[in-house]
Amino acid sequence: MPKRIFGLYGAGGFAREVMPFVRDSLRRAFGEGDLPTICFLETRPDAATVNGIPVLSEDAFFALDCEERYFNVAIGSPKDRQRLAETCLQRGARPLTLQAGNTTIYEANEIAAGAILCANSMVTSNARIGKYFHSNIYSYVAHDCVIGDYVTFAPRVNCNGKIHIGDYAYIGTGAVIREGASGKPLVIGEGAVVGMGAVVTRDVAPYTTVVGNPARPLAS
């Protein structure tokens, strides 16, 4: 019987990129001794293992006889991430933040539970980041930013200082967000989508998709 088990929800591309630094994150959380057993979680697994790691169904994960269960959700859709996280919490598992060894986090930041901070990502100073944040490779959050819950940064997102990003927002690969001003942060609304390579120079309304340089609402 394992004392602890950790399940990474998802077994697709992003989860396979995250799994290599799960063990390092577990060592930081628990020390070298008695590390949790590791698995992928899928609602309906279509393989017994992925990259040598067992894949369990959610029901099989929660049926295991163990003392402590931990999880994270490596799924891009913010709403699906929320649903799966809430299900795991309701069934008694605890979220564990995952952080690559070469992630840089400076001082006076607040990062809520369940973040995934991938290789070469950075959080500078005095940022507040909500639950289950995804920061993909080479993305950064600069000073005095406020990031909501279930926000996703694709690779190489440049989130400069004094930016507020609402819950469920998705920021695409290579996007650049202009720095806000003291007392007037640049705001990206709840559920907004910033397209790949967009350069955001002004506020983005909730549930709006913007693209281009400078970023403008996508024509319907």
C-alpha positions as CSV (number, residue, x, y, z in Angstrom):
1,M,0.0,0.0,0.0
2,P,1.5,3.3,-1.0
3,K,1.5,5.9,1.8
4,R,1.0,8.7,-0.7
5,I,0.0,8.9,-4.4
6,F,0.1,11.8,-6.8
7,G,-2.0,11.9,-10.0
8,L,-1.5,14.2,-12.9
9,Y,-4.8,14.7,-14.6
10,G,-4.4,14.4,-18.4
11,A,-2.0,12.2,-20.4
12,G,-1.8,14.4,-23.6
13,G,1.0,16.6,-24.9
14,F,1.1,19.1,-22.1
15,A,0.8,16.5,-19.3
16,R,3.7,14.6,-20.9
17,E,5.8,17.8,-20.9
18,V,5.0,18.4,-17.2
19,M,5.6,14.8,-15.9
20,P,9.4,15.0,-16.2
21,F,9.5,17.6,-13.4
22,V,6.8,16.1,-11.2
23,R,9.4,14.1,-9.3
24,D,11.5,17.2,-8.5
25,S,8.4,19.0,-7.3
26,L,7.6,16.1,-5.0
27,R,11.1,16.1,-3.6
28,R,10.8,19.8,-2.7
29,A,7.4,19.1,-1.1
30,F,8.2,15.9,0.8
31,G,12.0,15.4,0.9
32,E,13.9,12.4,-0.5
33,G,12.2,9.9,1.7
34,D,8.8,8.3,1.1
35,L,8.0,10.1,-2.1
36,P,4.5,9.6,-3.5
37,T,3.8,7.0,-6.1
38,I,3.2,8.8,-9.5
39,C,0.5,8.2,-12.1
40,F,-1.4,9.9,-14.9
41,L,-5.1,10.3,-14.5
42,E,-7.7,10.0,-17.3
43,T,-11.5,9.9,-17.2
44,R,-11.4,6.9,-19.6
45,P,-7.8,5.7,-20.1
46,D,-7.0,4.3,-23.5
47,A,-3.5,3.0,-22.5
48,A,-2.1,1.3,-19.5
49,T,1.1,3.4,-19.4
50,V,2.3,6.6,-21.1
51,N,6.1,7.1,-21.3
52,G,6.5,4.4,-18.7
53,I,4.1,6.0,-16.2
54,P,0.9,4.1,-15.2
55,V,-2.4,5.7,-16.4
56,L,-5.3,5.2,-14.0
57,S,-8.9,6.1,-14.2
58,E,-10.2,8.6,-11.7
59,D,-12.2,5.9,-10.0
60,A,-9.2,3.6,-9.8
61,F,-7.1,6.4,-8.3
62,F,-9.6,7.1,-5.6
63,A,-10.1,3.4,-4.9
64,L,-6.5,2.9,-4.0
65,D,-5.8,2.2,-0.3
66,C,-3.4,5.0,0.7
67,E,-3.1,7.6,3.4
68,E,-2.7,10.8,1.2
69,R,-3.7,11.7,-2.3
70,Y,-2.4,14.6,-4.3
71,F,-3.2,15.9,-7.8
72,N,-2.7,18.6,-10.4
73,V,-4.5,19.1,-13.7
74,A,-2.4,19.4,-16.9
75,I,-5.3,20.2,-19.2
76,G,-5.5,23.4,-21.3
77,S,-9.2,24.2,-21.2
78,P,-9.8,26.4,-18.1
79,K,-13.3,25.3,-17.6
80,D,-12.3,21.6,-17.8
81,R,-9.4,22.3,-15.5
82,Q,-11.8,23.8,-13.0
83,R,-14.3,20.9,-13.2
84,L,-11.6,18.2,-12.7
85,A,-9.9,20.1,-9.9
86,E,-13.2,20.5,-8.1
87,T,-14.0,16.8,-8.5
88,C,-10.6,15.8,-7.1
89,L,-11.1,18.1,-4.1
90,Q,-14.5,16.8,-3.4
91,R,-13.1,13.3,-3.4
92,G,-10.5,14.1,-0.9
93,A,-7.3,14.8,-2.9
94,R,-5.1,17.8,-2.3
95,P,-3.6,20.1,-5.0
96,L,0.1,20.2,-5.4
97,T,1.9,23.0,-7.2
98,L,4.4,21.8,-9.9
99,Q,7.5,23.8,-10.6
100,A,10.3,23.0,-13.0
101,G,13.8,23.2,-11.4
102,N,14.8,26.2,-13.5
103,T,11.7,28.3,-12.9
104,T,12.6,31.6,-11.3
105,I,10.4,33.1,-8.6
106,Y,11.5,36.3,-6.9
107,E,10.2,37.8,-3.7
108,A,6.8,39.0,-2.3
109,N,4.7,36.9,-4.7
110,E,1.4,35.1,-3.9
111,I,0.8,32.0,-6.0
112,A,-2.4,30.0,-5.2
113,A,-2.6,26.3,-5.1
114,G,-2.4,24.1,-8.2
115,A,-0.1,26.1,-10.4
116,I,2.1,24.5,-13.1
117,L,5.2,26.5,-13.8
118,C,7.1,25.0,-16.7
119,A,10.8,25.2,-17.6
120,N,12.3,28.7,-17.9
121,S,9.2,30.5,-16.8
122,M,9.5,33.4,-14.3
123,V,7.4,35.3,-11.8
124,T,9.3,38.5,-10.8
125,S,8.0,40.5,-7.7
126,N,4.7,41.5,-6.0
127,A,2.5,39.4,-8.3
128,R,-0.7,37.8,-7.2
129,I,-1.7,34.6,-9.1
130,G,-4.9,32.6,-8.7
131,K,-5.7,28.9,-8.6
132,Y,-4.5,26.4,-11.1
133,F,-2.4,28.8,-13.2
134,H,-0.5,27.4,-16.2
135,S,2.7,29.1,-17.2
136,N,4.2,27.3,-20.2
137,I,7.9,27.3,-21.2
138,Y,9.7,30.7,-21.3
139,S,6.6,32.7,-20.1
140,Y,6.8,35.3,-17.4
141,V,4.7,37.4,-15.1
142,A,6.3,40.7,-14.2
143,H,5.9,43.0,-11.2
144,D,2.5,44.1,-9.7
145,C,0.4,41.8,-11.9
146,V,-2.8,40.2,-10.7
147,I,-3.7,37.0,-12.4
148,G,-7.1,35.3,-11.9
149,D,-8.0,31.6,-11.4
150,Y,-7.6,29.0,-14.2
151,V,-5.6,31.3,-16.4
152,T,-3.4,29.8,-19.1
153,F,-0.2,31.2,-20.6
154,A,1.0,29.3,-23.7
155,P,4.8,29.3,-24.4
156,R,6.8,32.6,-24.4
157,V,4.0,34.9,-23.1
158,N,5.4,38.3,-22.1
159,C,3.2,39.6,-19.3
160,N,4.8,42.9,-18.3
161,G,4.1,44.9,-15.1
162,K,0.8,46.2,-13.7
163,I,-1.5,43.9,-15.8
164,H,-4.7,42.4,-14.4
165,I,-5.9,39.2,-16.1
166,G,-9.4,37.8,-15.3
167,D,-10.4,34.2,-14.5
168,Y,-10.3,31.7,-17.4
169,A,-8.3,33.9,-19.8
170,Y,-6.0,32.2,-22.3
171,I,-2.9,34.0,-23.6
172,G,-1.5,32.5,-26.8
173,T,2.1,31.7,-27.7
174,G,4.4,34.6,-28.1
175,A,1.8,37.2,-27.0
176,V,3.2,40.5,-25.6
177,I,1.1,42.5,-23.2
178,R,2.1,46.1,-22.7
179,E,2.9,47.3,-19.2
180,G,0.1,49.1,-17.4
181,A,0.4,52.3,-15.4
182,S,0.4,52.9,-11.6
183,G,-3.2,53.2,-10.6
184,K,-4.4,52.2,-14.1
185,P,-3.4,48.6,-14.9
186,L,-4.0,47.2,-18.3
187,V,-6.9,44.8,-18.0
188,I,-7.6,41.6,-19.9
189,G,-11.1,40.5,-19.0
190,E,-12.5,37.2,-17.7
191,G,-12.5,34.5,-20.4
192,A,-10.7,36.6,-23.0
193,V,-8.4,35.0,-25.5
194,V,-5.3,36.7,-26.7
195,G,-4.1,35.2,-30.0
196,M,-0.7,33.8,-30.9
197,G,1.8,36.6,-31.4
198,A,-0.6,39.4,-30.5
199,V,0.7,42.6,-29.1
200,V,-1.8,43.9,-26.5
201,T,-1.7,47.7,-26.0
202,R,-5.1,48.4,-24.5
203,D,-7.7,46.7,-22.4
204,V,-9.4,43.5,-23.7
205,A,-13.1,43.1,-22.9
206,P,-14.3,39.9,-21.2
207,Y,-14.9,36.9,-23.4
208,T,-13.3,38.7,-26.4
209,T,-10.7,37.2,-28.7
210,V,-8.0,39.6,-29.9
211,V,-5.3,39.1,-32.6
212,G,-2.6,41.0,-34.4
213,N,-0.3,43.9,-33.7
214,P,-1.7,46.0,-32.2
215,A,-4.3,43.5,-31.0
216,R,-7.8,44.0,-32.1
217,P,-11.0,42.0,-31.7
218,L,-11.3,39.1,-34.1
219,A,-13.7,39.9,-36.9
220,S,-16.8,37.6,-36.7
